[in-house]
């Protein structure tokens, strides 16, 4: 095969490998986002309404951080002016010009609002793409440093939009692919459901408050009879009506002493009937006051039932009706008042006689319904036979009315004769002293509500299925992450690695600060996690902070926290990493990248265990063990004035130096097989051996990227090599091994000195509980081998 052909094959293989790596990255990004959506959905399902606004702020931050977005805002309809969308929630970590208060979309984004009102999603990948009609929108976005925008309309069902949700970038332009638009649309749907539920619960609370005011206004009293104990609880108003003392204990017998003797059987029978049948009842009766005067009382009675053992208590609403008792007959006959009441709603209200089921009264809602759907003008006296031509519907309405006479009250749903509407019907028997005189019906059109309920159930089911799928798909990833963090999963048996692990075991059970030194890719994070897992703090959190990855303007608030309003964009109080790690361990990776102006604040935490959040004068004390790591030469950084000398010596309490891979060549075969098995399993391959030429190349290579580089080389080889023997299809660039030999000699000198000190301390005793092997955590035969290998001789 000529050189050009081999080069072409190599390039094709590289392209395939890069495409597979990109696919893996895309899959991981999707899984991370879908897991985030699952967590957010689960959080919002039963979230109290008073926590919805803060949870929306937190969700906007999490989504922006997950997808590397720079800005997110939420706009809702103004209560004062429903035509206006007002900015209510904002996540803007990069800051920017001050915002007007209030800020409305119609003034600053008229073109976008017009699009949203039609239900259209606005996706702008470049401000230059905006049409001429969007000049005002373009001006506003550029004023605030926005380069791209993705805006969703928020609406419930077919209702008008209640607001808008936007995501933006400020640092660079970004294309909005369809997959990303659909992902973020899930966030908007979660917000829609939460905001809709918040509005409904707010309306419910206002309704309950109005009901309470109404009860107080009409002078009603409440009472509860506990069936099992015969104890009676009554409200202050009831005590006033019955003339009970404020602190007087009331039971069933005491309550009945006040009732007129002629009415006691009636009240008792009504209460027993409520217990027996579970129906809601009304009872009018007389009470005799201490001065001998008689008052008329009416009580509305309902029961409350346990889920497993029958009725538990009877509740009643009591009103003094003495003054209006004499007028009750006239009120019942007052058609004017009845018409005013039943026509005050667009719902359908009517009543029929109990014999022929002919219309007695009806409101405009029922009249309009028949005129609109049946082109019929209805009037009193009309029966079901006069209103419907279909015998099936005639019989259905007869059965409804007969059921009402039997059960006195019930609620059902009804599919209309036209077939396209659903009504919720409530039937009640109308009674007077003379007996039953009619059946009342309240009909409410719930067609849109049923559609919405069905949509919500389907969406919740889809979310649950997605959550279950994500949990299953991420089990392998979670197990693999957990496995890689275990101390016993640090692979290798070389003397140099075992000495590092010995040093880690020595310091693990203490609270000493540890400084892990080593080149990139040597496994500093794994050793830090191992020290934490072996320490007495393993039950507490280990918080990892990559000092090189955090932006300079955010690292202080990330480490030490911030108060609400500490700076622009700080819309909520946030605990810092040190505060979260209280009682546990904090791992400061690449400590050499920490800005110089923050090093003094870190030094204070190390020395005194205390700090202040940004924007707060209150000192916070924490108990945190610090493990730091660096691939830099901190002494050189000190000489260059980029690292504080006092911080260096405070961190360097117990240094642990990780050997580069070139100093532990004997570990390369077992590491290679570990990575071969991992990646072969992922892509469905199986390798039985590694060619001698490949293994010799791996052990001869200098590995400037250490274990991480070895892992990537093996991953590429697994992808490109044919089964069953693994071969390297790319050449490694070899360098001089002179620096490797020098580093090995230096490490051996340190190990020799340490073993010699332990032998001298134990009087050259190797075996036994207090022998050198036990202190060093080695097998006696292994220690003898190392003594011989390092040339240690007893004087």
C-alpha positions in Angstrom: 0.0 0.0 0.0 1.5 3.3 -1.0 2.0 6.3 1.3 -0.8 8.4 -0.1 -3.3 5.5 0.4 -2.2 5.0 4.0 -2.5 8.7 4.6 -6.0 8.8 3.2 -7.0 5.8 5.4 -5.6 7.5 8.4 -7.5 10.7 7.7 -10.7 8.8 7.1 -10.2 6.9 10.4 -9.5 10.2 12.2 -12.7 11.7 10.7 -14.7 8.7 11.9 -13.2 8.9 15.3 -13.9 12.6 15.6 -17.5 12.1 14.5 -18.0 9.4 17.0 -16.5 11.5 19.8 -18.8 14.4 18.7 -21.7 12.0 18.8 -20.8 10.9 22.3 -20.5 14.5 23.4 -23.8 15.3 21.9 -25.4 12.3 23.6 -23.9 13.3 27.0 -25.1 16.9 26.6 -28.6 15.7 25.7 -28.6 13.3 28.7 -27.5 16.0 31.1 -30.2 18.4 29.8 -32.9 15.7 29.9 -31.9 14.8 33.5 -32.1 18.5 34.4 -35.6 18.8 32.8 -36.7 15.7 34.7 -35.4 17.2 38.0 -37.1 20.5 37.3 -40.4 18.8 36.3 -40.4 16.7 39.5 -39.7 19.8 41.6 -42.6 21.8 40.1 -45.2 19.1 40.4 -46.1 19.7 44.0 -44.3 23.0 44.5 -46.1 25.4 46.9 -47.3 28.5 45.1 -45.2 30.8 47.3 -42.1 29.1 46.0 -42.9 29.2 42.3 -41.3 32.6 41.5 -38.0 31.7 43.3 -37.9 28.3 41.6 -38.4 29.9 38.2 -35.4 32.2 38.9 -33.3 29.1 39.9 -34.5 27.1 36.9 -33.5 29.9 34.5 -30.0 30.0 36.0 -29.7 26.1 35.8 -30.8 26.0 32.2 -28.5 28.8 31.1 -25.5 27.2 32.9 -26.3 23.8 31.4 -26.6 25.2 27.8 -23.9 28.0 28.1 -26.4 30.8 27.6 -25.8 34.3 29.0 -29.3 35.7 29.6 -32.9 34.5 30.3 -36.0 36.6 31.0 -39.6 36.0 31.8 -42.4 38.5 30.9 -46.0 38.3 32.2 -49.3 40.2 31.6 -49.6 43.3 33.7 -52.4 43.2 36.3 -53.1 46.9 35.7 -52.9 46.8 31.9 -53.4 43.3 30.4 -52.2 44.5 27.0 -48.7 45.0 28.4 -46.1 42.3 29.0 -43.9 43.3 31.9 -40.4 41.9 32.8 -40.8 39.9 36.0 -37.9 37.4 36.2 -34.3 37.9 34.9 -31.1 35.9 34.9 -28.2 38.1 33.7 -24.8 36.9 35.2 -22.7 39.0 32.8 -24.5 42.2 33.9 -25.1 45.2 31.6 -26.8 48.6 31.4 -29.5 49.3 34.0 -33.0 48.2 33.2 -36.1 50.5 33.3 -38.6 49.7 36.0 -41.1 48.6 34.9 -39.8 47.3 31.5 -42.6 46.4 29.1 -42.3 44.4 25.9 -44.6 46.6 23.8 -42.3 49.6 24.2 -38.9 47.8 23.7 -39.9 44.7 21.6 -43.0 45.6 19.6 -42.1 43.4 16.6 -41.4 40.3 18.8 -44.6 40.8 20.9 -46.6 40.9 17.7 -45.1 37.5 16.7 -45.7 36.0 20.1 -49.4 37.1 20.1 -49.9 34.8 17.1 -48.2 31.9 19.0 -45.0 32.1 16.9 -41.6 31.3 18.4 -39.0 34.0 17.6 -35.6 32.6 16.9 -32.8 35.1 16.0 -29.3 33.8 15.3 -27.9 37.2 14.4 -29.2 40.8 15.0 -28.4 41.5 11.3 -31.1 39.0 10.3 -33.9 41.1 11.7 -36.3 42.6 9.2 -36.8 46.4 8.8 -40.0 46.3 10.9 -37.9 45.0 13.9 -35.7 48.1 14.2 -36.9 48.9 17.7 -36.3 45.3 18.9 -32.8 45.3 17.3 -31.9 48.6 19.0 -32.9 47.3 22.4 -31.1 44.0 22.0 -27.9 45.7 20.9 -28.2 48.3 23.7 -28.1 45.4 26.3 -25.3 43.5 24.5 -27.5 40.7 23.1 -26.3 38.9 20.1 -28.9 36.1 19.6 -32.4 35.5 20.9 -34.9 32.7 21.3 -38.3 33.7 22.6 -41.3 31.4 23.4 -44.9 32.5 23.8 -46.5 31.3 27.0 -50.2 30.3 26.8 -52.5 27.8 28.4 -54.5 25.7 25.8 -56.0 28.0 23.2 -56.1 31.0 25.5 -54.2 34.2 24.7 -50.6 34.4 25.6 -50.0 35.1 29.3 -46.4 36.0 28.8 -43.1 35.2 27.1 -39.9 33.3 27.9 -36.6 34.2 26.3 -33.0 32.8 26.1 -30.1 34.9 24.8 -26.3 34.9 24.2 -24.2 38.0 24.8 -20.7 36.7 24.1 -21.1 35.3 20.7 -23.7 34.6 18.0 -25.4 31.2 18.2 -27.6 29.1 15.8 -30.8 27.7 17.3 -31.2 24.2 15.9 -34.6 22.6 16.0 -33.5 20.0 18.6 -32.5 22.8 21.0 -35.7 24.8 20.3 -37.7 21.7 21.3 -35.7 21.1 24.4 -36.1 24.6 25.7 -39.8 24.5 24.8 -40.1 21.9 27.6 -38.9 24.6 30.0 -41.5 27.1 28.8 -44.3 24.4 29.2 -43.2 23.7 32.8 -43.3 27.5 33.5 -46.8 27.7 31.9 -48.2 24.9 34.1 -46.6 26.4 37.2 -47.9 29.9 36.5 -51.3 28.7 35.6 -51.5 26.7 38.9 -50.3 29.7 40.8 -53.0 31.9 39.4 -55.7 29.3 40.1 -54.6 28.8 43.7 -54.5 32.6 44.1 -58.0 32.8 42.8 -59.0 30.0 45.2 -57.5 31.8 48.2 -59.3 35.0 47.3 -62.5 33.0 47.0 -62.0 31.5 50.4 -61.3 34.9 51.9 -64.5 36.3 50.3 -66.4 33.3 51.7 -65.1 33.9 55.2 -66.1 37.6 54.9 -69.5 36.6 53.7 -70.0 34.2 56.6 -69.0 36.9 59.1 -71.2 39.4 57.3 -74.4 37.3 57.6 -73.7 36.5 61.2 -73.2 32.7 60.6 -71.7 30.4 63.3 -69.8 27.2 62.7 -70.0 23.9 64.8 -68.6 20.4 64.6 -69.9 17.3 66.4 -67.2 14.6 66.8 -69.2 11.3 66.4 -67.0 9.0 68.4 -66.6 11.2 71.5 -69.9 13.3 71.3 -67.7 16.4 71.9 -68.9 19.6 70.2 -66.7 22.4 68.9 -68.5 25.7 68.2 -67.2 29.0 66.8 -67.4 32.3 68.9 -70.4 33.3 66.8 -72.2 30.1 67.6 -71.5 30.6 71.3 -73.1 34.0 70.9 -76.2 32.6 69.1 -76.7 29.8 71.7 -75.6 31.9 74.7 -72.7 29.6 75.7 -69.9 31.0 77.9 -66.6 31.6 76.0 -64.7 28.9 78.0 -67.7 26.4 78.5 -67.1 22.8 77.4 -69.9 21.6 75.1 -70.9 18.0 74.4 -73.8 16.5 72.4 -76.2 16.5 75.4 -75.3 20.1 76.4 -75.9 21.3 72.9 -79.3 19.7 72.8 -80.4 21.2 76.1 -80.7 24.6 74.3 -82.9 23.3 71.5 -86.6 23.6 72.0 -88.0 20.3 73.3 -90.4 20.0 70.4 -87.6 20.3 67.8 -85.0 18.0 69.5 -86.2 14.8 67.7 -86.1 16.7 64.3 -82.5 17.9 64.8 -81.3 14.5 66.1 -83.0 12.7 63.2 -81.4 15.1 60.7 -77.9 14.6 62.2 -78.3 10.8 62.3 -79.5 10.8 58.7 -76.4 12.8 57.7 -74.3 10.2 59.4 -76.2 7.3 57.9 -76.6 8.6 54.3 -73.8 11.0 53.9 -76.1 13.6 52.4 -75.9 17.4 52.9 -79.0 18.5 54.9 -80.7 21.6 56.1 -82.6 21.8 59.4 -84.7 24.7 60.8 -85.4 24.6 64.5 -86.0 26.7 67.6 -83.7 27.3 70.6 -84.7 28.5 74.1 -82.4 31.2 75.6 -81.7 31.6 79.3 -84.2 34.4 79.6 -86.9 32.2 78.1 -87.0 33.9 74.7 -87.2 31.7 71.6 -85.1 32.2 68.4 -85.3 30.4 65.1 -82.1 28.8 63.8 -81.3 27.2 60.5 -78.3 24.8 60.1 -76.6 23.5 57.0 -75.2 20.1 57.9 -72.6 18.0 56.1 -70.6 15.0 57.1 -66.9 14.2 56.9 -65.9 10.5 56.4 -62.7 8.7 57.2 -61.3 6.6 54.4 -61.6 3.3 56.2 -64.0 3.5 59.3 -67.1 5.5 58.3 -68.2 9.0 59.4 -66.0 10.8 61.8 -67.6 14.2 62.3 -70.6 16.3 61.4 -70.1 19.9 60.5 -72.7 22.7 60.4 -73.2 26.3 59.5 -75.8 28.0 61.7 -77.7 31.3 61.2 -80.3 33.1 63.3 -83.3 33.3 61.0 -85.9 34.6 63.5 -86.5 37.9 61.7 -86.9 36.3 58.3 -88.7 33.1 59.3 -92.1 34.9 58.9 -91.0 36.1 55.4 -89.7 32.8 54.1 -92.9 31.9 52.2 -92.9 35.3 50.4 -89.2 34.8 49.6 -89.8 31.4 48.0 -92.6 32.8 45.9 -90.5 35.8 44.8 -89.8 35.1 41.1 -88.2 38.5 40.6 -85.4 37.7 43.1 -85.0 34.2 41.6 -84.7 35.6 38.1 -82.1 38.1 39.2 -80.1 35.4 40.8 -80.2 32.7 38.1 -79.5 35.2 35.3 -76.4 36.6 37.0 -74.2 33.9 35.4 -73.7 32.6 31.9 -74.0 29.0 33.1 -77.3 27.2 32.7 -79.7 27.1 35.6 -83.2 25.7 35.6 -85.8 23.8 37.6 -88.5 21.3 36.7 -91.6 20.0 38.5 -91.3 16.6 40.2 -94.2 14.9 38.4 -94.0 15.7 34.6 -90.4 17.2 34.6 -91.7 20.3 32.9 -89.7 23.5 33.1 -90.6 25.7 36.0 -87.9 28.4 35.8 -84.8 28.9 33.7 -82.1 31.5 33.2 -80.9 33.2 30.1 -78.0 30.8 29.8 -80.3 27.8 29.2 -82.4 29.9 26.8 -79.4 31.0 24.8 -78.1 27.4 24.6 -81.2 26.0 23.0 -81.5 29.0 20.7 -77.9 28.7 19.6 -77.7 24.8 19.3 -81.2 23.8 18.5 -82.7 27.0 17.0 -85.5 26.6 19.6 -87.2 29.2 21.8 -87.9 27.4 25.1 -90.6 28.3 27.7 -92.1 27.1 30.9 -93.9 23.7 30.9 -91.7 22.1 28.2 -90.8 18.5 29.0 -87.8 16.5 27.7 -90.1 15.1 25.0 -90.7 18.6 23.7 -87.0 19.5 23.7 -85.4 16.3 22.1 -86.4 14.3 19.1 -84.1 11.4 20.0 -85.8 8.9 22.3 -82.4 7.9 23.8 -81.8 11.5 25.1 -85.4 11.7 26.3 -85.0 8.6 28.5 -81.6 9.9 29.7 -83.1 13.1 31.1 -86.0 11.2 32.7 -83.5 9.0 34.4 -81.6 12.1 35.6 -84.7 13.6 37.2 -85.8 10.3 38.8 -82.3 9.8 40.3 -82.5 13.3 41.8 -85.8 12.5 43.5 -84.2 9.3 44.9 -80.8 10.7 45.9 -81.9 14.3 46.6 -78.6 15.6 45.2 -75.9 14.4 42.7 -73.4 15.6 40.1 -72.7 14.1 36.7 -71.2 14.9 33.3 -73.3 14.9 30.2 -72.4 14.8 26.5 -74.8 17.1 24.7 -77.3 16.1 22.0 -75.2 17.9 19.5 -72.2 15.8 20.6 -69.5 18.5 20.7 -69.9 19.9 24.2 -69.6 18.5 27.7 -71.7 19.8 30.6 -71.2 19.3 34.3 -74.7 19.0 35.9 -75.6 19.3 39.5 -79.1 18.1 40.5 -80.8 19.1 43.8 -84.3 18.4 45.1 -86.3 21.5 46.0 -88.3 21.0 49.2 -90.5 23.1 51.4 -92.6 22.5 54.5 -95.3 21.2 52.1 -92.9 18.7 50.5 -90.9 18.4 47.3 -91.9 21.1 44.8 -89.2 20.7 42.2 -85.7 19.7 41.0 -83.1 22.3 40.3 -80.2 21.8 37.9 -77.0 23.8 37.5 -75.2 23.2 34.2 -71.7 24.3 33.5 -69.9 24.0 30.1 -66.6 22.2 30.9 -65.6 21.3 27.4 -62.4 23.4 27.4 -61.6 22.3 30.9 -61.8 18.6 30.0 -59.5 19.2 27.0 -57.0 20.9 29.2 -57.2 18.2 31.9 -56.6 15.6 29.2 -53.6 17.5 27.9 -52.1 17.9 31.4 -52.5 14.2 32.1 -50.8 13.3 28.8 -48.0 15.7 29.5 -47.5 14.5 33.0 -47.4 10.9 31.7 -44.8 11.8 29.1 -42.7 13.6 31.7 -42.9 10.5 34.0 -41.9 8.2 31.1 -39.0 10.5 30.2 -37.9 10.6 33.8 -38.0 6.8 34.1 -36.1 6.5 30.8 -33.4 9.0 31.9 -33.0 7.2 35.2 -32.4 3.9 33.4 -30.1 5.4 30.8 -28.0 7.2 33.4 -27.6 4.2 35.8 -24.5 3.1 33.8 -23.0 6.6 33.8 -23.6 7.1 37.5 -22.1 3.7 38.4 -19.1 4.4 36.2 -18.5 7.8 37.8 -18.9 6.2 41.3 -16.4 3.5 40.4 -13.8 5.9 39.1 -13.9 7.9 42.3 -13.3 4.9 44.6 -9.8 4.7 46.2 -9.6 1.0 45.4 -10.1 1.8 41.7 -6.8 3.7 41.4 -5.1 1.3 39.0 -1.4 0.3 39.3 1.0 -1.6 41.5 4.3 0.1 40.8 6.5 1.2 43.7 6.1 4.9 42.8 2.3 4.7 42.8 2.2 2.6 46.0 4.3 5.1 47.7 1.9 7.9 46.7 -1.0 5.8 48.1 0.8 5.2 51.3 1.3 8.9 51.7 -2.5 9.4 51.0 -3.4 6.8 53.7 -1.1 8.5 56.2 -2.8 11.9 55.9 -6.4 10.7 55.3 -7.4 10.2 58.9 -6.1 13.7 59.9 -7.6 17.1 59.1 -4.3 18.4 57.7 -4.4 20.5 54.6 -3.1 18.5 51.6 -1.4 19.9 48.5 -1.4 17.4 45.6 1.3 18.1 43.0 1.5 16.5 39.6 1.4 17.0 35.9 -1.9 17.3 34.0 -3.6 13.9 33.7 -1.9 12.1 36.6 -5.2 11.7 38.6 -5.0 14.4 41.2 -8.8 14.5 41.5 -9.0 10.8 42.1 -6.4 10.9 44.9 -8.2 13.9 46.5 -11.5 12.0 46.5 -9.7 8.9 47.9 -8.3 11.0 50.8 -11.9 12.3 51.5 -13.5 8.8 51.3 -10.9 7.4 53.8 -11.3 10.4 56.2 -13.7 10.8 59.1 -15.5 13.4 56.9 -16.6 10.9 54.3 -20.3 11.2 55.5 -20.2 14.9 54.7 -20.0 16.5 51.2 -16.9 16.8 49.1 -17.2 20.0 47.1 -15.0 20.3 44.0 -14.0 23.7 42.6 -12.0 24.1 39.4 -10.2 27.4 39.9 -9.2 27.5 36.2 -12.7 27.0 34.9 -14.5 29.8 36.9 -14.6 33.3 35.4 -12.5 35.8 37.4 -15.6 38.0 38.1 -17.6 35.2 39.6 -15.1 33.1 41.5 -15.4 35.1 44.7 -19.2 34.7 44.9 -18.9 31.0 44.0 -16.4 30.3 46.8 -17.8 32.6 49.5 -21.4 33.2 48.4 -23.4 36.4 47.9 -26.4 38.3 49.3 -29.3 39.3 47.3 -28.5 42.6 45.5 -24.7 42.3 46.1 -24.2 43.1 42.5 -26.2 43.5 39.3 -27.9 40.2 38.5 -27.7 38.9 42.1 -31.5 38.4 42.5 -31.3 35.9 45.3 -29.0 35.0 48.2 -26.6 32.2 47.3 -24.4 30.1 49.6 -20.8 29.7 48.6 -18.9 26.5 48.1 -17.1 26.8 51.4 -20.5 27.2 53.2 -21.9 24.1 51.4 -18.8 22.1 52.3 -19.1 22.8 56.0 -18.2 19.7 58.0 -16.8 18.0 54.9 -14.0 18.6 52.3 -13.4 21.2 49.6 -11.1 20.3 46.7 -9.5 23.4 45.1 -8.3 22.1 41.7 -5.6 24.1 39.9 -5.1 26.4 42.9 -2.3 28.2 41.0 -5.0 29.8 38.8 -6.6 31.6 41.7 -6.5 35.4 41.2 -4.0 37.1 43.5 -6.7 39.4 45.1 -8.6 36.4 46.3 -5.7 34.6 47.8 -5.7 36.6 51.0 -9.4 35.8 51.5 -8.6 32.1 51.0 -5.7 32.4 53.5 -8.1 33.7 56.1 -10.5 30.8 55.6 -7.5 28.3 56.0 -6.2 30.1 59.1 -9.4 31.1 60.9 -12.2 29.1 59.2 -14.3 32.3 58.6 -15.3 34.7 55.8 -18.1 37.0 54.7 -20.5 36.7 51.8 -20.4 39.3 49.1 -22.6 42.2 50.2 -22.9 41.0 53.8 -21.1 42.2 57.0 -21.9 39.0 58.8 -19.0 36.6 59.5 -19.6 33.0 58.7 -17.6 30.3 60.4 -17.1 26.9 58.8 -15.2 23.6 59.5 -13.8 22.6 56.2 -10.8 20.4 55.3 -8.9 21.8 52.3 -7.3 19.7 49.6 -5.6 21.7 46.8 -3.9 20.6 43.6 -1.8 22.2 40.9 0.2 21.3 37.9 2.1 24.6 38.2 5.4 25.2 39.9 4.1 27.3 42.8 7.6 28.3 43.9 8.2 29.8 40.5 4.8 31.5 40.7 5.8 33.0 44.1 9.1 34.4 42.6 7.1 35.9 39.8 4.7 37.6 42.3 1.7 35.7 41.1 1.2 33.5 44.2 1.4 34.6 47.9 4.2 33.0 49.8 2.2 32.8 53.1 -0.7 31.0 51.2 1.8 28.5 49.7 3.2 27.5 53.1 -0.3 27.3 54.5 -1.3 24.9 51.7 1.9 22.9 51.7 1.3 21.3 55.1 1.3 17.8 53.6 2.4 17.6 50.0 1.7 14.5 47.9 3.5 14.3 44.6 1.9 12.2 41.9 4.4 10.5 39.6 3.9 11.0 35.9 3.1 7.9 33.8 6.7 7.7 32.5 7.8 7.0 36.1 5.4 4.0 36.5 6.0 2.2 33.2 5.1 -1.2 34.8 1.6 0.1 35.3 1.0 0.8 31.6 -0.2 -2.8 30.7 -2.9 -3.0 33.4 -4.0 0.6 32.7 -4.2 -0.2 29.0 -6.3 -3.3 29.5 -8.6 -1.3 31.9 -9.3 1.3 29.1 -9.5 -1.4 26.4 -12.3 -3.2 28.3 -14.1 0.0 29.0 -14.3 1.3 25.5 -14.6 -2.0 23.8 -17.7 -2.7 25.9 -19.2 0.7 24.9 -18.9 0.2 21.1 -19.5 -3.6 21.1 -16.0 -4.9 20.4 -14.0 -7.6 22.1 -10.2 -7.8 22.2 -8.3 -10.9 23.3 -4.7 -9.6 23.2 -2.5 -6.6 22.5 0.3 -6.9 20.0 3.8 -7.0 21.3 4.8 -4.1 19.1 1.9 -2.0 20.5 2.7 -2.7 24.1 6.4 -2.0 23.6 5.4 1.4 22.0 3.1 2.2 24.9 5.8 1.5 27.5 8.5 3.3 25.5 6.5 6.5 25.0 7.2 9.5 27.3 3.4 10.3 27.9 3.4 14.1 28.4 -0.4 13.9 28.9 0.0 11.0 31.4 -2.9 8.6 32.1 -5.4 10.9 30.4 -3.4 10.8 27.2 -3.1 7.0 27.5 -6.8 6.7 27.8 -7.4 8.8 24.7 -4.8 6.8 22.7 -6.5 3.5 23.8 -9.9 4.8 22.9 -8.8 5.7 19.4 -7.1 2.4 19.0 -10.2 0.5 20.1 -12.2 2.4 17.5 -9.8 1.9 14.7 -8.2 -1.5 15.4 -9.7 -4.7 14.0 -10.6 -7.5 16.5 -9.3 -9.7 18.2 -5.8 -8.2 18.6 -5.4 -4.5 19.5 -2.9 -2.6 17.4 -1.9 1.1 17.3 -2.6 2.4 13.8 -1.0 5.8 14.6 2.6 6.5 15.5 3.5 8.0 18.9 6.1 10.8 18.8 9.0 9.6 21.0 11.3 12.0 22.9 14.4 11.5 25.0 14.0 9.4 28.1 16.7 11.3 29.9 14.3 13.4 31.9 12.3 10.2 32.8 15.4 8.5 34.2 16.2 11.6 36.2 12.7 11.8 37.6 12.7 8.1 38.6 16.0 8.5 40.4 14.7 11.5 42.3 11.6 9.6 43.4 13.6 6.6 44.4 15.8 8.8 46.6 12.8 10.1 48.4 11.3 6.6 48.9 14.7 5.3 50.1 15.0 8.1 52.7 11.4 7.5 54.0 11.8 3.7 54.3 15.2 4.2 56.0 13.6 6.5 58.6 10.8 4.0 59.4 13.4 1.1 59.8 15.5 3.2 62.1 12.4 4.1 64.2 11.4 0.4 64.6 15.0 -0.8 65.2 15.1 -2.5 61.8 12.1 -4.8 62.8 10.2 -5.6 59.6 7.4 -8.0 60.7 4.9 -7.8 63.5 2.3 -5.3 64.7 4.8 -2.5 65.4 7.2 -3.5 62.5 8.1 -1.3 59.6 5.9 -3.2 57.1 2.8 -2.6 59.2 3.6 1.2 59.6 4.3 1.5 55.8 1.1 -0.5 55.0 3.1 -3.1 53.0 3.5 -6.9 52.9 6.8 -7.9 54.7 8.0 -9.7 51.6 7.2 -6.6 49.5 9.1 -4.4 51.9 12.2 -6.7 51.8 12.1 -6.6 48.0 12.1 -2.7 48.0 14.9 -2.6 50.6 17.0 -4.7 48.3 16.0 -2.8 45.1 16.8 0.6 46.7 20.1 -0.6 48.1 19.2 0.0 51.8 21.7 -1.7 54.2 21.6 -1.9 57.9 24.7 -0.2 59.4 
